[in-house]
């Protein structure tokens, strides 16, 4: 079934506009779930029920049901119970498909809200003001989940359905390992393309950094505080190791100045000491300290090399401090390659046309100094993948907010992309519900 783009877009726009208030309420409900790591189940169960209500076939499973360890894209998970890590894949099946199949994927895990006193409103009580929805996860990336679901709703309301299979995936672990996305792939879900509608200000992701997460366990010399001068504080020594890792980051960034995709960005490689803990007793010089860190990975740098640089930096610091034994380094989360999405795919061309039809401008691309789930599909499993979504700001902060008008217009662009990538056909009785 072929419709003129102008007529199709007019119909999509009317359908999305007609559903906008309902989409806002749907997003609001989604943000109300405190779906931090290990607590995603209730949110996923609600989504599974929403998908079933749309007459989509729903596969609800946990990561521990899927043999992901050792597979391409696997990252080690430490201190996490994967029997609670719920993933959902809803299938919109096309009988006798004639178009190209598609994965629509969004993550529903969110980072912790941090100190509540930094929030103007409780983080899981979404607040709307000046056209923005504020709340943890509103922008990263529950707005994208709402956009992809309501894009399909718009087509249904027009009496249309995709002419190829569409898999709607809501995953966890995006913020720490990517193992949720990996589990869907190992479970067997494949398509001709994948779209992940992260909130990227309506730009297309062209290149992204990878990431390694690691823990450094530092041992000190514990003594009674009365003899502090005879001891060695593991907590204070941790700052020497942090400095050594910052120096490593500076050296990588010096080399990054000539990188073809990140050379135009000042200091693209980021280091963060995100967690620190240590000591057992205030009256003792601390015997131990652990720092948990994140270091970016440039496209082209092998993960094994980056890990070896980390270990060398730690060992060099230990030698400078006169220690016989270097602290133990363990890998505790992301082991993600940097990745470039090379231009010229058919999926990108279709998205560019859909974006231009809705927004009236050419689709811009950019390099991102962060990591997403896109590598799982594109790099490791050969599925052309697009990362493109609406506008917002403040992700991972107490100022997180998403632009609701942008959500509406982006939903139109995604719906048009689905229609032109997959093709459309009249809605059958079962899909109409």
GULO-876203 format. One record per residue (C-alpha): residue in three letters; x, y, z. Coordinates in steps of 0.02 Angstrom, whole numbers, padded with zeros to 5 digits, always signed. Each point is the difference from the previous one (the first is absolute). Layout:
N
ALAXYZ...
***
This chain:
433
UNK+00000+00000+00000UNK+00080+00164-00056UNK-00057+00169+00063UNK+00064+00169-00055UNK+00117+00066+00134UNK-00096+00164+00019UNK-00166-00088+00028UNK+00080-00127+00114UNK+00085+00134+00104UNK-00162+00100+00012UNK-00087-00153+00068UNK+00142-00041+00120UNK+00006+00179+00063UNK-00187+00002+00035UNK+00010-00168+00089UNK+00148+00049+00109UNK-00079+00169+00041UNK-00161-00090+00046UNK+00095-00115+00119UNK+00116+00131+00074UNK-00088+00023+00167UNK-00010-00188+00020UNK+00184-00018-00047UNK+00048+00127+00133UNK-00099-00094+00132UNK+00077-00164-00059UNK+00175+00073+00015UNK-00044+00070+00170UNK-00051-00173+00060UNK+00161-00073-00068UNK+00106+00128+00093UNK-00090-00040+00163UNK+00084-00171+00005UNK+00164+00012+00098UNK+00084-00120-00121UNK+00176+00009+00067UNK+00113-00151-00019UNK-00081-00153+00076UNK-00169+00086+00012UNK-00055-00004-00182UNK-00127-00141+00019UNK-00158+00100+00041UNK+00033+00121-00143UNK+00029-00142-00122UNK-00156-00091+00059UNK-00103+00156-00031UNK+00075+00018-00174UNK-00033-00183-00038UNK-00183+00026+00044UNK-00006+00156-00109UNK+00073-00095-00146UNK-00118-00147+00025UNK-00146+00122+00001UNK+00056+00052-00174UNK-00010-00182-00054UNK+00187-00015-00020UNK+00079-00168+00042UNK+00100+00025+00161UNK+00158-00090+00053UNK+00046+00041+00181UNK+00162-00078+00061UNK+00145+00033+00118UNK+00183+00012-00047UNK+00045-00154+00102UNK-00110-00102-00119UNK+00114+00042-00147UNK+00180-00065-00019UNK+00086+00167-00032UNK+00166-00027+00087UNK+00143-00003-00125UNK-00106+00060-00144UNK+00053+00152-00105UNK-00051+00155+00095UNK-00002-00082+00173UNK+00054+00102+00150UNK+00031-00074+00173UNK-00136+00036+00128UNK+00053+00011+00182UNK-00115-00005+00151UNK-00159-00007-00105UNK-00139-00130-00002UNK-00045-00032-00182UNK-00152-00101+00052UNK-00079+00171+00033UNK+00062+00081-00162UNK-00160-00007-00103UNK+00004+00029-00188UNK-00152+00017-00113UNK-00014-00028-00187UNK-00169+00029-00083UNK-00022-00061-00178UNK-00114+00084-00126UNK-00006-00143-00123UNK-00035+00028-00185UNK-00085-00142-00091UNK+00093-00032-00164UNK+00117+00148+00025UNK+00045+00106-00151UNK+00102+00137+00084UNK+00158+00011+00103UNK-00003-00053+00182UNK+00045+00116+00144UNK+00052-00001+00182UNK-00059+00148+00105UNK+00099-00001+00162UNK-00001+00106+00155UNK+00073-00024+00173UNK-00105+00026+00156UNK+00138-00012+00130UNK+00045+00166+00078UNK+00147+00060+00104UNK-00026+00033+00187UNK-00077+00170+00039UNK+00138+00052+00120UNK-00033+00121+00145UNK-00186+00036+00006UNK+00032+00176+00065UNK+00072+00045-00170UNK-00169-00030-00085UNK-00133+00134-00010UNK-00129-00140-00005UNK+00015-00184+00048UNK+00095-00088-00141UNK-00134-00131-00033UNK-00147+00120+00010UNK+00009+00075-00176UNK-00034+00186-00005UNK-00051+00097-00156UNK+00048+00183-00017UNK+00032+00113-00150UNK-00024-00142-00123UNK+00124-00117+00084UNK-00025-00157+00103UNK+00122-00008+00144UNK+00049-00162+00086UNK+00128-00137+00008UNK-00002-00097-00164UNK-00116+00121-00088UNK+00136+00044-00125UNK+00115-00152+00018UNK-00091-00085-00079UNK-00182-00029+00041UNK-00050+00138-00121UNK+00075-00108-00137UNK-00102-00150+00053UNK-00158+00106-00005UNK+00047+00066-00172UNK+00025-00170-00080UNK-00158-00074+00077UNK-00110+00146-00048UNK+00075+00004-00175UNK-00071-00174-00025UNK-00164+00057+00082UNK-00013+00140-00128UNK+00014-00122-00145UNK-00131-00112+00080UNK-00118+00147+00022UNK+00018+00032-00186UNK-00055-00178-00034UNK+00176-00052-00047UNK+00127-00126+00061UNK+00182-00032-00049UNK+00022-00117-00148UNK+00145-00086+00088UNK+00034-00064+00175UNK+00034+00133+00132UNK+00079-00047+00167UNK-00030+00124+00141UNK+00134-00028+00131UNK+00009+00077+00173UNK+00161-00048+00086UNK+00099+00030+00159UNK+00188+00009+00035UNK+00030+00134-00132UNK+00075+00114+00131UNK+00130-00124+00061UNK+00034-00149-00114UNK-00111-00010-00154UNK-00041-00179+00048UNK-00188+00028-00018UNK+00017+00042-00184UNK+00121-00145-00019UNK-00127-00119+00078UNK-00128+00044-00134UNK+00126-00039-00136UNK+00058-00163+00077UNK-00184-00047+00020UNK-00012+00011-00188UNK-00081+00166-00044UNK+00067+00070-00163UNK-00060+00127-00129UNK+00055+00093-00155UNK+00029+00158+00103UNK-00011+00066+00177UNK-00052+00171+00065UNK+00040+00055+00178UNK-00086+00168+00035UNK+00118+00070+00132UNK-00030+00185+00033UNK+00133+00074-00115UNK-00077+00168-00048UNK-00062-00073-00165UNK+00175-00037-00061UNK+00065-00167-00060UNK+00141-00084+00094UNK+00149-00022-00116UNK+00134-00057+00122UNK+00008-00040+00185UNK+00130-00039+00130UNK+00005-00165+00089UNK+00030-00024+00184UNK+00090-00110+00125UNK-00053-00011+00182UNK+00121-00062+00131UNK+00032-00010+00186UNK+00169+00033+00083UNK+00021-00074+00175UNK+00135+00092+00097UNK+00074-00068+00161UNK+00077+00114+00131UNK+00096-00026+00162UNK-00125+00003+00144UNK+00053+00062+00171UNK-00085+00082+00148UNK-00036+00182-00034UNK+00119+00045+00142UNK+00140-00065-00111UNK-00068+00067-00165UNK+00172+00057-00056UNK+00057-00182-00001UNK-00143-00058-00111UNK-00057+00030-00178UNK-00179+00049-00039UNK-00074-00099-00144UNK-00129+00137-00025UNK+00129+00138-00019UNK+00107-00111-00111UNK-00149-00023-00114UNK+00023+00179-00058UNK+00172-00044-00069UNK-00079-00136-00107UNK-00139+00117-00056UNK+00134+00123-00054UNK+00091-00135-00096UNK-00160-00046-00092UNK-00034+00183-00039UNK+00174+00012-00074UNK-00036-00153-00107UNK-00159+00085-00062UNK+00099+00155-00046UNK+00121-00104-00103UNK-00142-00084-00094UNK-00081+00168-00032UNK+00162+00066-00071UNK-00003-00141-00126UNK-00187+00028-00031UNK+00040+00170-00079UNK+00032-00090-00164UNK-00146-00121+00012UNK-00110+00009-00157UNK-00163+00001+00097UNK+00046+00082+00165UNK+00146+00114-00042UNK-00115+00150-00011UNK-00057-00023+00181UNK+00108+00069+00141UNK+00050-00143+00117UNK-00133-00124-00059UNK+00062-00143+00108UNK-00075+00010+00173UNK+00058-00074+00165UNK-00112-00008+00151UNK+00033-00067+00173UNK-00183-00029+00031UNK+00005-00091+00168UNK+00119-00010+00146UNK-00013-00095+00163UNK+00121-00058+00132UNK+00049-00019+00180UNK-00084-00089+00144UNK+00026+00108+00154UNK+00024+00185+00033UNK+00132-00033+00130UNK+00109-00099-00121UNK+00104+00050-00149UNK-00101-00075-00145UNK+00061-00171-00054UNK-00091-00004-00166UNK-00084+00108-00130UNK-00089-00042-00163UNK-00025+00120-00143UNK-00117-00039-00143UNK+00040+00087-00162UNK-00052+00025-00180UNK+00115+00038-00147UNK-00056+00036-00178UNK+00058-00104-00148UNK+00035+00080-00169UNK-00058-00089-00158UNK+00152-00095-00061UNK+00074-00031+00173UNK-00015-00183+00047UNK-00080-00036+00168UNK+00146-00111+00047UNK+00119+00145-00030UNK-00102+00121+00104UNK-00007-00125+00143UNK+00188-00024-00009UNK+00026+00189+00007UNK-00104+00007+00159UNK+00100-00139+00081UNK+00165+00081-00052UNK-00055+00167+00074UNK-00045-00084+00164UNK+00163-00100+00005UNK+00106+00153-00040UNK-00086+00096+00140UNK+00033-00142+00122UNK+00185+00002-00044UNK+00010+00188+00026UNK-00078-00022+00171UNK+00127-00135+00043UNK-00127-00140+00012UNK+00057-00177-00034UNK-00171-00052-00064UNK-00118+00099-00110UNK-00185+00013+00045UNK-00118-00128-00075UNK-00098+00058-00153UNK-00163-00086-00046UNK-00119+00034-00145UNK-00174+00031+00068UNK-00115+00061-00138UNK+00012+00077-00173UNK+00132-00075-00113UNK-00067+00090-00153UNK+00092+00041-00160UNK-00007+00171-00078UNK-00094-00005-00163UNK-00028+00097-00162UNK-00163-00012-00097UNK+00063+00023-00176UNK-00115+00100-00114UNK-00091-00066-00151UNK-00118-00132+00069UNK-00175-00013-00070UNK-00072+00020+00174UNK+00090+00166+00025UNK-00064+00064-00168UNK-00180-00042+00047UNK+00018+00083+00170UNK+00078+00155-00078UNK-00150+00019-00116UNK-00123-00026+00144UNK+00091+00129+00107UNK+00001+00126-00142UNK-00184-00027-00035UNK-00047+00037+00182UNK+00127+00132+00049UNK+00040+00080-00168UNK+00188-00012+00029UNK+00139-00119-00049UNK+00042-00134+00126UNK+00158+00047+00097UNK+00123-00127+00069UNK+00118+00012+00148UNK+00129-00095+00102UNK-00050-00045+00178UNK+00121-00008+00147UNK-00103-00136+00082UNK-00058-00179-00027UNK-00167-00070-00057UNK-00078-00169-00041UNK+00023+00030-00185UNK+00165-00095-00009UNK-00086-00162+00050UNK-00105-00001-00158UNK+00112+00088-00125UNK+00178-00046+00049UNK-00019-00173+00073UNK-00151-00069-00093UNK+00004+00089-00168UNK-00171+00084+00009UNK+00003+00178-00072UNK-00046+00108+00149UNK-00059+00179+00017UNK+00002+00101+00161UNK-00113+00152-00015UNK-00126+00081+00115UNK-00077+00156+00074UNK+00064+00149+00098UNK+00031+00017+00186UNK+00135+00036+00127UNK+00070-00041+00171UNK+00013-00189-00019UNK+00084-00082+00152UNK-00030+00159+00101UNK-00136+00072+00112UNK-00044+00118-00144UNK-00053-00139-00119UNK-00142+00052-00114UNK-00071-00042-00172UNK-00081+00115-00127UNK-00179-00058-00028UNK-00028+00092-00165UNK+00161-00078-00063UNK-00067-00171+00053UNK-00156+00029-00103UNK+00093+00051-00158UNK+00129-00138+00020UNK-00140-00127+00016UNK-00061+00058-00171UNK+00173-00022-00075UNK+00016-00175+00073UNK-00172-00050-00062UNK+00043+00060-00175UNK+00165-00092+00008UNK-00088-00162+00051UNK-00127+00020-00141UNK+00132+00030-00132UNK+00127-00127+00063UNK-00121-00143+00033UNK-00137+00049-00121UNK-00181+00002+00057UNK-00156-00100-00035UNK-00180+00012+00061UNK-00023-00048+00180UNK-00068-00176+00021UNK-00138-00041+00123UNK+00113-00081+00129UNK+00121+00147+00006UNK-00143+00123+00012UNK-00054-00086+00160
***
